[in-house]
């Protein structure tokens, strides 16, 4: 009886040890993600150099692209994460002939304000002077301003 209990405990201890060793080994590899070459990440965005040196310059470039109805160029001024969504939105506005209204609103922007850590926000005002929409930009690692949201 003592022998079988001892044998059972030894097997249980052995299996538990292998389990803990496996968890330690597997947990160690996936616990930390290091970016060794951050320049590679920036350059993964093929349009990382589209944008202005200032938020106003990026806004002017974006407006110029919209005036030419060049939605492909206009979308390049957005951050990569939002490009597809904004492309769909701009295409819808173009199809229902509201792109002119967007242009009018963007041209009416007078000034904006700098936010924390390389962000800038323009406010689009309505007829009463109240903020109707916002245009937020961020400075990428290469120093170009990209539109986050419209």
LINVEN-V837115 format. One line per field, one symbol per residue. phi: phi as a letter, one per 40 degrees, with the letter a starting at -180 (. if undefined). Layout:
# LINVEN-V837115
phi = ???
This chain:
# LINVEN-V837115
phi = .ccccccccccccccccccccccccccccccbbbbcbcccccccccbccciccbdcccccccccccccfccccccccccdcbccccccccccccccfbccccccccccccabacbcfgbabbbcccccgcccabbbbbccccgccbccab
